[in-house]
């Protein structure tokens, strides 16, 4: 009896150890990102301060609609059915295009210097990211929606761009917390941070926030960075968590959705923050209320931008 009890105790202890080791390195389909691991070709997410690799998201599903981008280069892209996303996905399916004027501007900047890294904040399904990775520049795509991250990863894989891209599946903010996300009907591109804190509604998507500063733990942005930021009016909060990033990285250009900030305190903060780091708005006047929906901030006399 004593022998059996001892065997039982050892078995329980062993199973407990296995459980502990598993949950230390894995979390709901995620495996812990280890120091020295490559970020290329992966979806990474930060949960409670630890980085994980999300292999489970990078698998095509039945609702991944394959289309083709037909802009600066031809790239296959997985989007949403038009019954879910009428606008962005719908236009890509019909025309193979999305925000082609902005994509062309960023493309020209990156093409002039292959060492520049493209940081796509609010990447959605990846029209910008995939185009720039196909060009040959390194790309870091950030998006809060798992469905977007999954499509991005599937598109990255089918185009053999794993050595040029990685994906961050988190929301960006100025503090570490959990936020819930809101979506507009038929417009996945309009996803926004709905509220701070965790909702009791099981249908609400909850995600951990990170700071832009946190990316310095993963990436060496030696070659300089071009940023596109479209996070549905949350841009100022992203910059509030980015001071260390801008102090340590040569950001040569920021293309930002500015419509929600025109004439507001958040708009003034954005302008003053970027000017602190030598980035000036490419606009014809100083009256923010008249500025266009999207504004590009650049360093004056930067040959990459003004060619």
Secondary structure, 3 states (H helix, E strand, C coil): CHHHHHHHHHHHHHHHHHHHHHHHHEECCEEECCCCCCCCCCEEEEECCEEEECHHHCCCCCCCEEEEEECCCEEEEEECCCCCCCCHHHHHHHHCCCCHHHHHHHHHHHHCCCCCEEEEECCCCCHHHHHHHHHCCCEEEEECCHHHHHHHHHHHHHCCCCCCEEEEECEECCCCCEEEEEEECCEEEEEEEEEECCCCCCCCEEEEEECHHHHHHCCCCCCCEEEEECCCCCHHHHHHCCHHHHHHCCEEEEEEECHHHCCCHHHHHHHHHHHHCCEEECCCCCCHHHCCCEEEEEECCCHHHHC
